[in-house]
């Protein structure tokens, strides 16, 4: 774990299993590391990426108080990413142009303790070139992605994870919209 934290602190990029699909991870507060992921995925920076946090305290640090209507979704067992307005303390290029950010409180045997030990949110975006299919397992990941990361986490390589997270958005009115079920 200490070695992985040093890699993240150095602004490097990881390839790792997550609570959903295989992801490309980096320090969400480091704009240079975030830029590396955009470049690797060949993704326009107008398309924001997901941040993972370890718990509700870390979430509140970056978005403030949680709207009560979210309880059902964020306490559900299913991984749920929420798009919040006006986040704080994240790299500018991790925040969408309309001042929103997608954050998921992760529940995973590797990611949760890593984020807790690192003490900061991590970017987690699907391990694919922009526009290509999400990798369901490690062997589905494009060689260009594998060769483009700084470190690969050698866990769960044979596990099949067919679904990305559910995505909901908190509208400025406070209403909740389901974007991906």
SULHU-V158282 format. One line per field, one symbol per residue. ss: DSSP state (@ for helix, = for strand, . for the rest). A space follows every 10 residues. Layout:
# SULHU-V158282
ss->???
This chain:
# SULHU-V158282
ss->.@@@@@@@@. ...===.... ..=====... @@@@@@@@@@ @........= ===..@@@@@ @@@....@@@ @@@@.....= =====..... .@@@.....= =====..... @@@@@@@@.. .=====.... .......@@@ ..@@@@@@.. ==........ .....===== .....===== .
